[in-house]
Amino acid sequence: MNLKSLVAALMLFCCFCVDGMAADLRLYTEHYRPFSYLENGKPSGMVVAVVEELIRRTGESARIELVPWTRGYHQVRHEANTALFSTVRTAQREAEFQWVGPIARGYTRFYTFKNAGLRVTSLDDVRRLGTLAIPKQWYSYELLAEQGLDNLYGVPTPQDMLRMFRHGRVKLLLANNLTLDGMLAEQGMNAGQLQEQFDLMPNDSYIAFSLTTDTALVARWQQALQQMRDDGGLERIYRHWFPSADERALADLLRSE
């Protein structure tokens, strides 16, 4: 083979390699126990287990990365072959992504410390209690801002929100009931210290694919998820992570299409 032919062959090989790498899915998630976190240097958690099973069933080449929520959100809005999980599907976000799910169902609920002696039954009560800290990229921040709540304080992470609550800088905590125990444990707290107040909304968590990801791939993932509902795979994972699961929420999740 002469030099010109060798260079051409190498260029063709490099093209194949680049194409192969571009086809790999990059799946972003954040540190958000028990949904997703690192254990012994590897992604773990309830929604990680669901996504790993979907990777196995679809046969896709993919890798899961734990990143700050804002970074993952930005990447998936601007890059092909990317997805962000778990992402709550809202009207404001609907047109920004392609959706696979739901993969979890919980309730976004207000909490106070038991010893605070507070009774909170409406957003008017929330307004009267001063600053409400919420991660700025959370759907609940978007929703409450739309409803005109003027005491919102956007923080970078759920951990920042919990620290402010633990130190008494805010009187209310807004959290998904499925992730509450894990969030509290990281701050040396437990649910027994809290008083449930009222539910802001039920929430469904999805895998949000970028708009430029192949629609056929997204459809395969949704089909694989439906198979997991039908053959019991999704329920087994859910009950493993949430042994005391809300039966109504689980039944609704398994009926979703």
C-alpha positions as CSV (number, residue, x, y, z in Angstrom):
1,M,0.0,0.0,0.0
2,N,1.5,3.4,-1.0
3,L,1.5,6.4,1.4
4,K,-1.5,8.1,-0.3
5,S,-3.6,4.9,0.1
6,L,-2.5,4.5,3.7
7,V,-3.5,8.1,4.6
8,A,-6.9,7.6,3.0
9,A,-7.5,4.3,4.9
10,L,-6.5,6.0,8.2
11,M,-8.9,8.9,7.5
12,L,-11.7,6.5,6.8
13,F,-11.0,4.5,9.9
14,C,-11.0,7.7,12.0
15,C,-14.4,8.7,10.4
16,F,-15.8,5.3,11.5
17,C,-14.5,5.8,15.0
18,V,-15.9,9.3,15.3
19,D,-19.3,8.1,14.0
20,G,-19.3,5.3,16.5
21,M,-18.5,7.6,19.4
22,A,-21.2,10.1,18.3
23,A,-23.7,7.3,18.4
24,D,-23.1,6.5,22.1
25,L,-25.8,7.8,24.4
26,R,-24.7,10.1,27.2
27,L,-27.2,9.9,30.0
28,Y,-26.9,12.5,32.7
29,T,-28.2,12.4,36.2
30,E,-27.6,14.3,39.4
31,H,-26.7,13.3,43.0
32,Y,-30.3,12.9,44.4
33,R,-30.7,9.9,46.8
34,P,-32.2,7.4,46.5
35,F,-32.9,8.1,42.8
36,S,-29.3,8.5,41.7
37,Y,-25.9,8.7,43.5
38,L,-22.4,7.3,43.4
39,E,-21.6,4.1,45.3
40,N,-18.0,2.8,45.2
41,G,-17.5,5.1,42.2
42,K,-20.4,3.8,40.2
43,P,-23.8,5.2,39.5
44,S,-26.5,3.7,41.7
45,G,-30.1,4.3,42.8
46,M,-33.6,3.5,41.9
47,V,-33.9,5.4,38.6
48,V,-30.3,4.4,37.7
49,A,-31.5,0.8,38.0
50,V,-34.4,1.4,35.7
51,V,-32.2,3.1,33.1
52,E,-29.6,0.4,33.3
53,E,-32.3,-2.2,32.6
54,L,-33.5,-0.1,29.6
55,I,-30.0,0.0,28.3
56,R,-29.8,-3.8,28.6
57,R,-33.2,-4.3,26.9
58,T,-32.6,-1.9,24.0
59,G,-29.0,-3.0,23.5
60,E,-27.9,0.7,23.2
61,S,-24.3,1.7,23.7
62,A,-24.7,4.2,26.6
63,R,-23.0,5.6,29.7
64,I,-24.4,7.2,32.8
65,E,-22.7,10.3,34.2
66,L,-23.4,12.1,37.5
67,V,-23.2,15.8,37.0
68,P,-24.7,19.0,38.5
69,W,-28.3,19.4,37.4
70,T,-27.7,22.7,35.6
71,R,-24.9,21.1,33.5
72,G,-27.0,18.1,32.5
73,Y,-30.0,20.3,31.7
74,H,-27.8,22.5,29.5
75,Q,-26.1,19.6,27.7
76,V,-29.4,17.9,26.8
77,R,-30.9,21.0,25.4
78,H,-28.0,21.5,23.1
79,E,-26.5,18.1,22.2
80,A,-27.8,15.1,20.2
81,N,-27.7,11.6,21.7
82,T,-28.1,12.8,25.3
83,A,-30.7,12.5,28.0
84,L,-31.4,13.7,31.5
85,F,-33.0,11.7,34.3
86,S,-35.0,11.8,36.4
87,T,-36.8,14.9,35.0
88,V,-40.3,15.9,36.0
89,R,-42.4,16.5,33.0
90,T,-44.2,19.9,33.1
91,A,-46.1,22.0,30.6
92,Q,-43.2,24.5,30.6
93,R,-40.7,21.8,29.6
94,E,-42.9,19.8,27.3
95,A,-41.5,21.1,24.0
96,E,-37.9,21.2,25.1
97,F,-37.4,17.4,25.2
98,Q,-38.5,14.0,23.9
99,W,-40.0,12.0,26.8
100,V,-39.7,8.4,28.0
101,G,-41.6,7.4,31.1
102,P,-42.8,7.9,33.6
103,I,-40.2,5.9,35.6
104,A,-41.3,7.0,39.1
105,R,-44.3,8.7,40.6
106,G,-44.3,10.7,43.9
107,Y,-45.7,13.8,45.5
108,T,-44.2,17.2,46.0
109,R,-45.0,18.1,49.5
110,F,-44.4,20.9,52.0
111,Y,-42.8,20.0,55.4
112,T,-42.0,21.9,58.6
113,F,-40.2,20.9,61.7
114,K,-42.6,19.2,64.2
115,N,-41.5,21.4,67.0
116,A,-42.2,24.6,65.0
117,G,-45.9,24.2,65.7
118,L,-46.8,25.5,62.2
119,R,-49.9,24.8,60.2
120,V,-49.6,25.3,56.4
121,T,-52.5,24.7,54.2
122,S,-52.2,27.0,51.2
123,L,-49.7,29.0,49.1
124,D,-50.9,32.1,51.0
125,D,-49.5,30.5,54.2
126,V,-46.3,29.8,52.3
127,R,-46.0,33.4,51.4
128,R,-46.4,34.5,55.0
129,L,-43.7,32.3,56.2
130,G,-40.9,34.2,54.5
131,T,-38.1,32.9,52.2
132,L,-38.7,29.6,50.5
133,A,-35.4,28.0,49.2
134,I,-35.7,25.7,46.1
135,P,-33.1,24.6,43.6
136,K,-33.5,27.1,40.7
137,Q,-33.7,24.4,38.0
138,W,-36.4,22.4,39.7
139,Y,-39.8,22.2,38.2
140,S,-41.3,23.3,41.5
141,Y,-39.3,26.6,41.3
142,E,-40.7,27.2,37.8
143,L,-44.3,26.3,38.9
144,L,-44.3,28.5,42.0
145,A,-42.7,31.4,40.1
146,E,-45.4,31.2,37.5
147,Q,-48.0,31.3,40.3
148,G,-46.5,34.6,41.4
149,L,-44.8,33.5,44.6
150,D,-42.5,36.3,45.4
151,N,-40.5,34.8,48.3
152,L,-38.6,32.2,46.3
153,Y,-34.9,31.9,46.7
154,G,-33.1,29.9,44.1
155,V,-30.3,27.7,45.3
156,P,-27.8,25.6,43.3
157,T,-28.5,22.2,44.8
158,P,-31.0,20.2,47.0
159,Q,-28.2,19.9,49.6
160,D,-28.1,23.8,49.8
161,M,-31.8,23.8,50.4
162,L,-31.6,21.2,53.1
163,R,-28.8,23.0,54.9
164,M,-30.8,26.2,55.0
165,F,-33.8,24.4,56.4
166,R,-31.7,22.5,59.0
167,H,-30.1,25.7,60.2
168,G,-33.4,27.5,60.5
169,R,-32.8,30.0,57.7
170,V,-36.1,28.9,56.1
171,K,-39.2,27.5,57.8
172,L,-40.5,25.3,55.0
173,L,-39.0,22.4,53.1
174,L,-40.5,21.4,49.7
175,A,-39.5,17.9,48.7
176,N,-40.5,14.8,46.7
177,N,-41.8,12.2,49.2
178,L,-39.7,9.5,47.5
179,T,-36.4,11.2,47.9
180,L,-37.1,12.9,51.3
181,D,-35.4,10.2,53.5
182,G,-32.2,10.1,51.5
183,M,-32.0,13.9,51.4
184,L,-32.5,14.2,55.2
185,A,-30.0,11.4,56.0
186,E,-27.3,13.3,54.2
187,Q,-27.9,16.2,56.7
188,G,-28.1,14.0,59.8
189,M,-31.8,14.3,60.0
190,N,-34.8,12.0,59.7
191,A,-38.5,12.2,58.7
192,G,-39.6,11.8,62.3
193,Q,-38.4,15.3,62.9
194,L,-40.8,16.7,60.3
195,Q,-44.5,17.5,60.0
196,E,-46.2,16.9,56.6
197,Q,-48.2,19.9,55.5
198,F,-49.9,19.9,52.1
199,D,-49.1,18.5,48.7
200,L,-48.2,21.0,46.0
201,M,-48.7,18.4,43.2
202,P,-48.2,14.8,42.2
203,N,-45.1,14.4,40.0
204,D,-44.0,12.0,37.4
205,S,-40.3,11.5,36.7
206,Y,-39.1,10.8,33.1
207,I,-36.0,10.4,31.0
208,A,-35.8,13.6,28.9
209,F,-34.0,13.0,25.6
210,S,-32.7,15.9,23.5
211,L,-34.8,17.0,20.6
212,T,-32.0,16.1,18.2
213,T,-31.8,12.5,19.4
214,D,-33.2,10.0,16.9
215,T,-36.9,9.7,17.4
216,A,-36.8,5.9,16.6
217,L,-34.3,5.4,19.4
218,V,-36.6,7.3,21.8
219,A,-39.5,5.1,20.7
220,R,-37.5,1.9,21.3
221,W,-36.9,3.1,24.9
222,Q,-40.5,3.8,25.5
223,Q,-41.4,0.4,24.1
224,A,-38.8,-1.3,26.4
225,L,-40.3,0.6,29.4
226,Q,-43.7,-0.6,28.5
227,Q,-42.4,-4.2,28.4
228,M,-41.0,-3.6,31.9
229,R,-44.4,-2.6,33.1
230,D,-46.0,-5.6,31.5
231,D,-43.5,-8.3,32.7
232,G,-43.1,-6.9,36.3
233,G,-39.6,-5.6,35.8
234,L,-40.4,-2.0,36.8
235,E,-42.4,-3.0,39.8
236,R,-39.6,-5.2,41.1
237,I,-37.1,-2.4,40.9
238,Y,-39.6,0.1,42.5
239,R,-40.4,-2.2,45.4
240,H,-36.7,-3.0,46.0
241,W,-35.9,0.6,46.5
242,F,-39.2,1.6,48.2
243,P,-40.5,-1.4,50.2
244,S,-43.2,0.8,51.8
245,A,-44.3,2.2,48.4
246,D,-47.5,4.2,48.2
247,E,-49.7,1.6,46.5
248,R,-51.9,4.1,44.8
249,A,-48.9,5.9,43.2
250,L,-47.3,2.6,42.2
251,A,-50.6,1.3,40.6
252,D,-50.9,4.6,38.7
253,L,-47.3,4.3,37.5
254,L,-47.7,0.8,36.2
255,R,-50.9,1.8,34.3
256,S,-49.2,4.8,32.6
257,E,-48.5,4.6,28.9
